[in-house]
């Protein structure tokens, strides 16, 4: 980078309100503005050495900016000077001269406060106000969360991978839901997985929606809600009777909707519900109670 170009870019960067660094052709730090120094301190030779990105989104972002010849941004998680993990928006603007890349202008904005506000959007897809809310980067890294004390992420949230939240047997399930949501942006996808919680492994219902961003990668908004054993058995009763909602289930079982709602929150359901279902539909009682074996569904 010649002296004239360097001087011009330095003057521009010094006027920007967000933490910004001028980087050379090999991603080395050439200059930083006052906003960057106030938030992160003085950068060393390589920006990654100071900010220590926990995930590799920032590298992919730089490469996308250089290859496309336009500004590119992404969510990432950094650990400034080895400290607490922080979610940040990483945006790189390529500098070209005679069709050759000679450097990058990189803006790194901590996003914690903004993401806390966006958690309210995540809650809009929840089944219940008791649901945990999550925001994930495009690669599945947790950027922010509002979770109950029993969650495995209650003391360590930012930087976790989505699959670390669930039991290993459901790693592919959660990754599959993320992939489906990514392919159909704006649609809500629901699934049941076993969560790894501080209070033990429990089944949870997750809802996920993906929202793309302009000029960069998108975000996943997810909610998770612990499912009581009663709710799980009632879902199996719905399958056995061939109905798709609680009102129809109450009608076919000849009980009140209120009774079903009550037992959805409990750890069990009345034994006669299971016996009657077995007699009327031939569905395995063991499957209705435990989920084990193969149901015989009409």
C-alpha positions as CSV (number, residue, x, y, z in Angstrom):
1,X,0.0,0.0,0.0
2,X,1.6,3.3,-1.1
3,X,1.9,6.3,1.3
4,X,-0.8,8.4,-0.4
5,X,-3.4,5.6,-0.2
6,X,-2.4,4.8,3.4
7,X,-2.8,8.5,4.4
8,X,-6.2,8.8,2.7
9,X,-7.6,5.7,4.4
10,X,-6.2,6.7,7.8
11,X,-8.1,10.0,7.6
12,X,-11.3,8.2,6.7
13,X,-10.9,5.6,9.5
14,X,-10.3,8.3,12.1
15,X,-13.7,9.8,11.4
16,X,-15.6,6.5,11.9
17,X,-17.6,6.1,15.2
18,X,-17.2,2.3,15.4
19,X,-14.0,0.4,16.3
20,X,-12.1,0.2,13.0
21,X,-8.7,-1.1,11.8
22,X,-6.8,-0.7,8.5
23,X,-5.2,-3.9,7.5
24,X,-2.6,-4.7,4.9
25,X,-2.5,-7.2,2.1
26,X,-1.5,-9.9,4.5
27,X,-4.1,-8.9,7.1
28,X,-1.5,-7.1,9.3
29,X,-2.7,-4.1,11.3
30,X,-1.6,-0.8,9.9
31,X,-3.8,1.7,11.8
32,X,-6.7,1.8,14.2
33,X,-9.0,4.6,15.2
34,X,-9.8,6.0,18.7
35,X,-13.0,4.0,19.0
36,X,-11.1,0.8,18.5
37,X,-8.5,1.7,21.2
38,X,-11.3,2.7,23.6
39,X,-12.9,-0.8,23.3
40,X,-10.1,-3.2,22.6
41,X,-6.8,-1.4,23.3
42,X,-4.0,-1.3,20.8
43,X,-4.0,-4.1,18.2
44,X,-0.9,-6.2,17.7
45,X,0.5,-7.3,14.3
46,X,-2.5,-9.5,13.6
47,X,-6.0,-8.5,14.6
48,X,-6.9,-12.1,15.3
49,X,-4.1,-12.3,17.9
50,X,-5.7,-9.5,19.9
51,X,-9.3,-10.4,19.5
52,X,-8.8,-14.2,19.5
53,X,-12.0,-15.2,17.5
54,X,-13.5,-18.4,19.1
55,X,-15.1,-19.4,15.8
56,X,-13.8,-19.0,12.3
57,X,-16.6,-16.8,10.8
58,X,-14.2,-13.8,10.8
59,X,-11.7,-15.5,8.5
60,X,-14.5,-16.6,6.1
61,X,-15.8,-13.0,6.2
62,X,-12.4,-11.6,5.2
63,X,-12.1,-14.1,2.4
64,X,-15.7,-13.4,1.1
65,X,-15.0,-9.7,1.1
66,X,-11.7,-10.1,-0.9
67,X,-13.1,-12.6,-3.4
68,X,-16.4,-10.7,-4.0
69,X,-14.8,-7.3,-4.1
70,X,-17.4,-5.8,-1.8
71,X,-18.1,-5.3,1.9
72,X,-19.1,-8.4,3.8
73,X,-20.2,-8.9,7.4
74,X,-20.8,-11.7,9.8
75,X,-21.6,-12.5,13.4
76,X,-18.7,-14.0,15.3
77,X,-17.5,-14.5,18.9
78,X,-14.3,-13.0,20.1
79,X,-12.3,-13.1,23.3
80,X,-10.4,-9.8,23.5
81,X,-7.0,-10.3,25.1
82,X,-8.1,-13.7,26.2
83,X,-11.0,-12.3,28.3
84,X,-14.7,-13.1,28.4
85,X,-16.3,-14.2,25.2
86,X,-18.2,-11.4,23.4
87,X,-20.5,-11.6,20.4
88,X,-19.5,-9.1,17.7
89,X,-20.4,-8.0,14.2
90,X,-17.3,-8.3,12.0
91,X,-17.4,-6.4,8.8
92,X,-14.6,-6.2,6.2
93,X,-14.4,-3.8,3.3
94,X,-11.9,-4.8,0.6
95,X,-9.4,-2.2,-0.7
96,X,-8.4,-2.8,-4.4
97,X,-6.0,-1.1,-6.6
98,X,-5.7,-2.0,-10.3
99,X,-7.9,-5.1,-9.6
100,X,-5.5,-6.3,-6.9
101,X,-6.4,-6.6,-3.2
102,X,-4.1,-4.4,-1.2
103,X,-5.9,-4.5,2.2
104,X,-9.0,-4.4,4.3
105,X,-10.9,-2.0,6.4
106,X,-12.4,-4.0,9.3
107,X,-15.0,-2.8,11.7
108,X,-15.6,-4.9,14.9
109,X,-18.7,-3.9,16.8
110,X,-19.6,-5.7,20.1
111,X,-23.2,-6.7,19.8
112,X,-24.2,-7.8,23.3
113,X,-26.7,-5.0,24.0
114,X,-28.4,-5.2,20.6
115,X,-28.6,-9.0,20.8
116,X,-30.3,-8.7,24.2
117,X,-33.0,-6.7,22.5
118,X,-33.3,-9.2,19.6
119,X,-34.0,-11.9,22.1
120,X,-37.5,-10.5,22.3
121,X,-37.9,-11.4,18.6
122,X,-36.9,-15.0,19.4
123,X,-39.6,-15.1,22.1
124,X,-42.2,-14.3,19.5
125,X,-42.0,-17.9,18.2
126,X,-42.1,-19.5,21.7
127,X,-44.9,-21.7,23.0
128,X,-44.6,-20.3,26.4
129,X,-43.2,-17.3,28.3
130,X,-41.1,-20.0,30.2
131,X,-39.2,-20.9,27.1
132,X,-35.5,-20.3,26.9
133,X,-34.5,-17.9,24.0
134,X,-31.3,-18.2,21.9
135,X,-29.6,-16.4,19.0
136,X,-27.2,-18.4,17.0
137,X,-24.7,-17.3,14.3
138,X,-24.9,-18.9,10.8
139,X,-22.4,-21.5,11.9
140,X,-24.4,-22.4,15.0
141,X,-22.4,-20.5,17.6
142,X,-24.5,-19.1,20.5
143,X,-24.3,-15.3,20.3
144,X,-26.8,-14.5,23.1
145,X,-29.3,-16.4,25.3
146,X,-31.9,-15.8,28.0
147,X,-32.2,-19.2,29.8
148,X,-33.4,-20.7,33.1
149,X,-31.0,-21.6,35.9
150,X,-31.2,-25.3,35.0
151,X,-29.8,-24.8,31.6
152,X,-26.3,-26.0,30.9
153,X,-25.7,-22.6,29.3
154,X,-26.8,-20.6,32.4
155,X,-23.3,-19.8,33.4
156,X,-21.5,-20.1,30.1
157,X,-23.5,-19.0,27.1
158,X,-21.7,-17.0,24.4
159,X,-19.4,-19.2,22.2
160,X,-21.1,-22.5,22.8
161,X,-22.0,-24.5,19.7
162,X,-25.6,-25.5,19.2
163,X,-24.8,-29.2,19.4
164,X,-23.2,-28.7,22.8
165,X,-26.6,-27.8,24.2
166,X,-28.2,-31.2,23.4
167,X,-27.4,-34.8,24.2
168,X,-24.9,-36.4,21.7
169,X,-27.7,-38.7,20.4
170,X,-29.5,-35.6,19.1
171,X,-26.5,-33.7,17.6
172,X,-27.7,-34.5,14.0
173,X,-31.3,-33.7,14.9
174,X,-30.4,-30.1,16.0
175,X,-28.0,-29.6,13.1
176,X,-30.7,-30.9,10.7
177,X,-33.3,-28.4,12.1
178,X,-30.8,-25.6,11.6
179,X,-30.2,-26.7,8.0
180,X,-33.9,-26.9,7.2
181,X,-34.4,-23.4,8.7
182,X,-31.5,-22.1,6.6
183,X,-33.0,-23.5,3.4
184,X,-36.4,-22.0,4.1
185,X,-35.6,-18.6,5.7
186,X,-38.5,-17.1,7.6
187,X,-40.3,-20.4,8.3
188,X,-40.4,-21.9,11.8
189,X,-39.2,-25.5,12.3
190,X,-40.0,-27.5,15.4
191,X,-38.4,-30.6,16.9
192,X,-38.0,-32.5,20.1
193,X,-34.4,-33.2,21.4
194,X,-32.8,-34.3,24.7
195,X,-31.1,-31.3,26.3
196,X,-28.0,-31.5,28.4
197,X,-29.1,-29.5,31.5
198,X,-27.5,-28.9,34.9
199,X,-30.6,-30.6,36.4
200,X,-30.2,-33.6,34.2
201,X,-31.0,-34.6,30.6
202,X,-34.6,-33.7,29.7
203,X,-36.6,-33.6,26.6
204,X,-37.2,-30.1,25.2
205,X,-39.3,-28.8,22.3
206,X,-37.2,-26.4,20.1
207,X,-38.5,-23.9,17.6
208,X,-36.0,-22.4,15.1
209,X,-36.3,-19.6,12.5
210,X,-33.5,-18.3,10.2
211,X,-33.3,-14.6,9.2
212,X,-30.7,-13.5,6.5
213,X,-29.0,-10.2,6.9
214,X,-28.1,-7.7,4.1
215,X,-24.5,-7.9,3.0
216,X,-23.5,-10.8,5.3
217,X,-24.4,-14.0,7.0
218,X,-27.7,-14.5,8.8
219,X,-28.9,-15.5,12.3
220,X,-31.0,-18.3,13.8
221,X,-33.5,-17.4,16.5
222,X,-34.4,-20.4,18.7
223,X,-36.6,-21.2,21.7
224,X,-36.5,-24.3,23.9
225,X,-39.0,-25.5,26.4
226,X,-38.7,-28.5,28.8
227,X,-41.5,-30.9,28.1
228,X,-43.2,-32.7,31.0
229,X,-43.6,-36.4,30.7
230,X,-47.3,-36.0,30.8
231,X,-47.1,-33.8,27.7
232,X,-45.1,-36.4,25.9
233,X,-47.6,-39.2,26.7
234,X,-50.5,-37.0,25.6
235,X,-48.7,-36.4,22.3
236,X,-48.5,-40.2,21.9
237,X,-52.2,-40.6,22.7
238,X,-52.9,-38.1,19.9
239,X,-50.9,-40.2,17.5
240,X,-52.7,-43.4,18.7
241,X,-56.1,-42.0,18.2
242,X,-55.2,-40.3,14.9
243,X,-56.0,-36.7,15.9
244,X,-54.0,-33.6,15.5
245,X,-55.1,-31.3,18.4
246,X,-56.1,-31.4,22.0
247,X,-59.8,-30.6,21.4
248,X,-60.2,-33.6,19.1
249,X,-58.4,-35.8,21.6
250,X,-60.7,-34.7,24.4
251,X,-63.7,-35.5,22.2
252,X,-62.5,-39.0,21.2
253,X,-61.5,-39.8,24.8
254,X,-64.8,-38.3,26.1
255,X,-63.0,-36.2,28.7
256,X,-62.7,-32.4,29.2
257,X,-60.1,-30.3,27.5
258,X,-59.3,-28.9,30.9
259,X,-58.3,-32.4,32.1
260,X,-55.9,-32.8,29.3
261,X,-54.4,-29.4,29.8
262,X,-53.9,-30.2,33.5
263,X,-52.0,-33.4,32.8
264,X,-49.9,-31.9,30.1
265,X,-48.1,-30.1,32.9
266,X,-47.7,-33.2,35.2
267,X,-45.2,-36.0,35.3
268,X,-47.8,-38.7,34.4
269,X,-51.4,-39.3,33.1
270,X,-54.2,-41.4,34.6
271,X,-53.6,-45.1,34.1
272,X,-57.1,-45.6,32.6
273,X,-56.2,-43.3,29.7
274,X,-53.4,-45.7,28.7
275,X,-55.6,-48.8,29.3
276,X,-58.5,-47.4,27.3
277,X,-56.3,-46.4,24.4
278,X,-54.7,-49.9,24.3
279,X,-58.2,-51.5,24.3
280,X,-59.6,-49.2,21.7
281,X,-56.7,-48.8,19.3
282,X,-54.4,-51.8,19.9
283,X,-51.5,-49.4,20.5
284,X,-48.7,-50.8,22.7
285,X,-49.1,-49.7,26.3
286,X,-45.4,-49.9,26.7
287,X,-44.9,-47.5,23.8
288,X,-47.6,-45.1,25.2
289,X,-45.8,-45.0,28.5
290,X,-42.1,-45.1,27.5
291,X,-41.9,-44.6,23.8
292,X,-40.0,-47.9,23.5
293,X,-40.9,-50.6,21.0
294,X,-43.2,-50.1,18.0
295,X,-46.6,-48.6,18.3
296,X,-49.6,-50.2,16.6
297,X,-51.5,-47.2,15.4
298,X,-54.9,-47.3,13.7
